[in-house]
């Protein structure tokens, strides 16, 4: 297309995230919404099954352990039947990770190889030489590190924004969810020094990918977009998602005394 390397990296990132990960993210929300809508029915089944097992335990003299195992076995079967009926097994919601993570790794490795001179173009000109002159603004050389740390810090800040945006919408998180959230926060911070030691081409890709991820998450909060993607309405869905997000952010970070 005649674009410089910085433009090619940005355009390719936007195209891949828009054509691949955005539809998968919409599908993930579709599955999660259907699973959430099943929760009242699952609670009713659990209550009824618990009563039936209690009657059988009393009638046949089951021990507490046998009664518990019988309850769990039948509960798993009934819930699985609900997932099959509505075609919304929670494992399907993980398809985004199985596609997005390998894609991120493969592109990062490819850009690293380009930046270290391990790939050549058909014209005989080293791709490394093209990248060395393919930057812009304060990073004209995409094969060198960003000595200003602007790109690395930006990557860390955008990733932290994504983490905090998810954390703000989760109320009453379990201990495991808190641990996972803190772990991802730590990874986001550790990405800053890592990004400061790799070629700028990689960091530019990481920043564009993170910005697309942030935009994607904000877009999937829009009721109109969710309706366009035929994502079923759920109890946790808000009619004013951006206002709620701002209020949650202000309550958590700006209203502290």
C-alpha positions, 0 to 999 in steps of 0.5 A: 500500500506504500505506507511507511512501516509505522503506518503498516504496523498500526493499520495491520493491527487495527485490521486484525483486531477488527476482523478477528478479535472483535467478532470473537469478543462479541461472541464471548459476550453473547455466550456469557450473557446466555449463561448469566440468564440461565442462573435463575433457572439453575438456582431453582433446579439446585433448590429442587434437587437438594430437596429431592436428595434430602428425601432420598437420603432419609428414605434410603439411609444415605450418609452425608457424603453419599448424599452430597456426591449424588447431589453434585453428580446430578447437578452437573448433569442437569446444568450440562443439559441446560448448556446444551439446550441453549448452546452456551457452554462457558468454555466457548467463551474462552475462544477469544483467548485461544485466538488472540494470544497466539496471534499476539505472540506470532506477530511479536516474534515476526516483528522481532525477527524483522528488527534484528535482521532475520528477514529479507524482502524480495527486492534484496533490501534488508527489512531491518534497514527499512524498519530503521527508517520507517519510524515517526516522531520521537521513534524514527528508528523502529529497530532501536528501543524507545529511549524516551520511554513514552511508548513503554509507559503508554503500553503499561498505562493502557493495559492498566486502564483495561484491567481497572475497567474490568475491576470497576464492573465487578462487585463483590469479587471472590478472593480468587478473582481479586488475586487474578486482578492483582496479578494482571495489574502486576503484569501490566506494570512489568510490561513497562521495563520489558517494553523499554528493552525491545525494538520500538516496532514491537512496542508500537504493535503492543500499544496499538493492540492495547488501544484496540482492546480498550476501544473494543471493550468500551464498544461492547458496553454500548447497548446499541452495539450489543443489540446489533451483535444480537447479544441477549439482554442480561441483568448486569447490562446497563442502559447507561454503561459509560455513565456508570463506568465514570461514576464507579471510577470517580467513587473509587479514585476521586472521592477518597478522603 
